[in-house]
């Protein structure tokens, strides 16, 4: 999970929620590693001029730490609006910047980035349309967007809905869990299926290169092998990994 939200004035309670140190700011290493491999393949080996990778919504920097061995030679810059998250991220990242996802809200020049990591952020946003507009602004033409988000249509969510149970990843309150499995409130406001995510990225000015799947670290241990198998069919995987390019 990441902490970056946009400037569309979220309720004070929502902003306070994300500044609470008890709220998780990292997601599973398996997702981070798969996403980093996709990015490393897209960027290729670092040249004389390193590629600039923005980790927008970097949280505590653990995802960047996991990705670092695969991105050697590239310059990774962490961006988050949470001061608490940035304080923790500095132990894993050499470069961090405080910024918010509003129109022109990131303190970065247009076209400055070769790639953007946007990991487990979009599901927390009030206005994802403006967020993608801003990411498109800071990417150079042809630049890479690597986005990950929980899958509303994950294999177990399909079974839960048939049984009349609230899907995993969805939340009806910031104060407690109601009607679904799990124990942590993480502030998800929006959820996507693979089809919806592809259509949304295309409508936002990106060319979708690939949608892949990743496992979810919160799946009970006896079901983790099945969860890994589900990654072969991204539309049923726990986590959606999207690689898109700025048109």
Buried (B, 14 or more C-beta within 10 A) or exposed (E): BBBBBBBBEBEEEBBEBBBEEEBBBBBBBBBBBBBBBBBBEBBEEBEEEBBBBBBBBBBBBBBBBBBBEBBEEBBBBBBBBBEBBBEBBBEBBEBBBBBBBBBEBBEBEEBBBBBBBBBBBBBBBBBBEBBBBBBBBBBBEEBBBBBBBBBBBBBBBEEBEEEEBBBBBBBEEBEEBEEBEEEEBBBBBBBBBBEBBBEBBEEBBBEBBEBBBBBBBBBEEEEBEEBBBBBEEBBBBBBBBBBBBBE
